[in-house]
Amino acid sequence: MQLRDTPEEATFRAEVRAWLEEHNPGLDGLDDVDSKKAWSRKIYDAGYAGLTWPTEYGGRGGSYQQQAILLEEWARAEAPSHLGVIGLGMAGPTIIAHGTEEQKLRYLANILSAEEIWCQGFSEPGAGSDLSAVRASAALQDGHFILNGQKVWSSYAHIADWCILVARSDPESQRHAGLTYLIVDMHAPGVEVRPLRQITGEAEFNEIFFENVEVPVENVLDEIGNGWAVAMTTLLHERGTLGFALTGTLDVSVRKLIALSKERRLSDTRLRDKVAQEWIELQALKLTNYRALTKLVETGIPGPEGSGSKLHFSEQNQRLTKLALEIADGEANGWWHHQQLRSRGNTIEAGTSEILRNIIAERVLGLPRGR
Ligand SMILES: Cc1cc2nc3c(=O)[nH]c(=O)nc-3n(C[C@H](O)[C@H](O)[C@H](O)COP(=O)(O)OP(=O)(O)OC[C@H]3O[C@@H](n4cnc5c(N)ncnc54)[C@H](O)[C@@H]3O)c2cc1C
């Protein structure tokens, strides 16, 4: 992996930086869904949404290196991200990999322009780390599926137009077999969304109830019964491409931690060491991401290394926000308090730390299966 920009990459970086200098509304500059959609649309119009997606579906056909540069510049400028997090990071890449031409044409450009927002309905009350325990049922009847069941912890479901989910289409099946991957219209009759309030006070994730919801058979992604393989594509993208975005978030936090330490004229050597350690850990994470990027460029699909980045990020983010509050010495500080509370979910979402350690042990280090 070449760590310095090539001349073309340097030009691209300068272009992104100049655009952000002119347009960035700032992290606190958007406070409702409409303004977030408008900002996302602006990103799309500038050609910065779906950078690596094929041009025929509204993408830019760019390289993964450009995508990494984009995310680095976004973090540097402390600019808000595109609202379509699930569409861009999970639904879109899964549709590109498994969708029919009609599905690609129908959904992809609207993800990029934030015309339509997506959510992911994988988790259920009895199926989290073990996704193969999914119980939601999809019964095929007269050219459509009848969907019944409950999903939980679905981020963005309260504002979503579409949901990617797995349901059991063969009622006799067990575990990974007999699952079908569906694209479900969140405005269809029988879909009910109930927001869940988090420890931060916000309600950004939800329960979803499906009661006899009709899903046209055209909305199956890939083959009926092949849902497990399709879901694995979604999860690989969730963890694999998340690395650079998460590192961007951490970059902002480490900068703010250093600024706080300077502002407080931090003299306690124990705390000063800890601040330096967080900066070092961030550099290590950046290099890990470059290694994962090299693999991605070679193979075109994210590998299990993304699990390492996600694990590193989530554990560091919790530690770092705790340290910042210690340095702030109990003084009320809205931003850090919010970060600390939100960071609790980081070690659960997109695979818990325990599950990610299992994946690293088995799939990166090649150790025998735990059980
Ligand atoms: C902020 C946030 C956003 C989320 N957004 C979404 C979303 O948009 N869509 C969606 O579908 N889901 C979402 N989730 C759900 C998330 O994917 C699940 O919470 C996660 O997969 C864990 O599942 P669980 O909560 O059922 O815990 P469980 O799977 O019941 O795990 C409980 C505990 O047991 C441990 N454990 C379980 N199995 C093993 C094992 N084999 N080895 C070692 N330890 C194990 C876990 O690490 C954990 O500590 C979100 C969660 C959070 C916190």
The ligand as a MOL file (V3000), in Angstrom:
LIG
                    3D

  0  0  0     0  0            999 V3000
M  V30 BEGIN CTAB
M  V30 COUNTS 53 58 0 0 0
M  V30 BEGIN ATOM
M  V30 1 C -26.6960 1.5220 18.5070 0
M  V30 2 C -27.1650 0.2390 17.9090 0
M  V30 3 C -27.6900 0.2270 16.6290 0
M  V30 4 C -28.1600 -0.9690 16.0690 0
M  V30 5 N -28.6960 -0.9380 14.7950 0
M  V30 6 C -29.1980 -2.0770 14.2670 0
M  V30 7 C -29.8430 -2.0570 12.9820 0
M  V30 8 O -29.9540 -1.0050 12.3390 0
M  V30 9 N -30.3660 -3.2050 12.4990 0
M  V30 10 C -30.2750 -4.3960 13.1800 0
M  V30 11 O -30.7310 -5.4030 12.6660 0
M  V30 12 N -29.6740 -4.4480 14.4030 0
M  V30 13 C -29.1540 -3.3300 14.9510 0
M  V30 14 N -28.5650 -3.3560 16.2050 0
M  V30 15 C -28.5870 -4.6290 16.9530 0
M  V30 16 C -27.2430 -5.3010 17.0760 0
M  V30 17 O -26.8480 -5.8300 15.8350 0
M  V30 18 C -27.3820 -6.3920 18.1670 0
M  V30 19 O -27.6350 -5.7380 19.3840 0
M  V30 20 C -26.1280 -7.2210 18.2740 0
M  V30 21 O -25.9790 -8.0280 17.1410 0
M  V30 22 C -26.1260 -8.1090 19.5350 0
M  V30 23 O -27.2950 -8.8550 19.6030 0
M  V30 24 P -28.1650 -8.9160 20.9480 0
M  V30 25 O -28.3890 -7.4850 21.3890 0
M  V30 26 O -29.3450 -9.7540 20.6830 0
M  V30 27 O -27.2270 -9.5680 22.0360 0
M  V30 28 P -26.9300 -11.1320 22.2040 0
M  V30 29 O -26.5900 -11.7260 20.8760 0
M  V30 30 O -28.0390 -11.7500 22.9760 0
M  V30 31 O -25.6200 -11.0990 23.0850 0
M  V30 32 C -25.6300 -10.8860 24.5040 0
M  V30 33 C -24.1980 -10.9880 25.0150 0
M  V30 34 O -23.6810 -12.3070 24.7700 0
M  V30 35 C -22.4680 -12.2570 24.0310 0
M  V30 36 N -22.3930 -13.3890 23.0900 0
M  V30 37 C -23.3780 -13.8300 22.2500 0
M  V30 38 N -22.9340 -14.8650 21.5080 0
M  V30 39 C -21.6430 -15.0770 21.8700 0
M  V30 40 C -20.6360 -16.0060 21.4360 0
M  V30 41 N -20.8660 -16.9240 20.4780 0
M  V30 42 N -19.4030 -15.9290 22.0110 0
M  V30 43 C -19.1380 -14.9880 22.9890 0
M  V30 44 N -20.0740 -14.1000 23.4370 0
M  V30 45 C -21.2920 -14.1450 22.8820 0
M  V30 46 C -22.5120 -10.9310 23.2870 0
M  V30 47 O -21.2210 -10.4680 22.9740 0
M  V30 48 C -23.2250 -10.0370 24.2990 0
M  V30 49 O -22.3100 -9.5180 25.2370 0
M  V30 50 C -28.0860 -2.1810 16.7860 0
M  V30 51 C -27.5510 -2.1730 18.0830 0
M  V30 52 C -27.1060 -0.9830 18.6440 0
M  V30 53 C -26.5350 -1.0020 20.0390 0
M  V30 END ATOM
M  V30 BEGIN BOND
M  V30 1 1 1 2
M  V30 2 1 2 3
M  V30 3 2 2 52
M  V30 4 2 3 4
M  V30 5 1 4 5
M  V30 6 1 4 50
M  V30 7 2 5 6
M  V30 8 1 6 7
M  V30 9 1 6 13
M  V30 10 2 7 8
M  V30 11 1 7 9
M  V30 12 1 9 10
M  V30 13 2 10 11
M  V30 14 1 10 12
M  V30 15 2 12 13
M  V30 16 1 13 14
M  V30 17 1 14 15
M  V30 18 1 14 50
M  V30 19 1 15 16
M  V30 20 1 16 17
M  V30 21 1 16 18
M  V30 22 1 18 19
M  V30 23 1 18 20
M  V30 24 1 20 21
M  V30 25 1 20 22
M  V30 26 1 22 23
M  V30 27 1 23 24
M  V30 28 2 24 25
M  V30 29 1 24 26
M  V30 30 1 24 27
M  V30 31 1 27 28
M  V30 32 2 28 29
M  V30 33 1 28 30
M  V30 34 1 28 31
M  V30 35 1 31 32
M  V30 36 1 32 33
M  V30 37 1 33 34
M  V30 38 1 33 48
M  V30 39 1 34 35
M  V30 40 1 35 36
M  V30 41 1 35 46
M  V30 42 1 36 37
M  V30 43 1 36 45
M  V30 44 2 37 38
M  V30 45 1 38 39
M  V30 46 1 39 40
M  V30 47 2 39 45
M  V30 48 1 40 41
M  V30 49 2 40 42
M  V30 50 1 42 43
M  V30 51 2 43 44
M  V30 52 1 44 45
M  V30 53 1 46 47
M  V30 54 1 46 48
M  V30 55 1 48 49
M  V30 56 2 50 51
M  V30 57 1 51 52
M  V30 58 1 52 53
M  V30 END BOND
M  V30 END CTAB
M  END
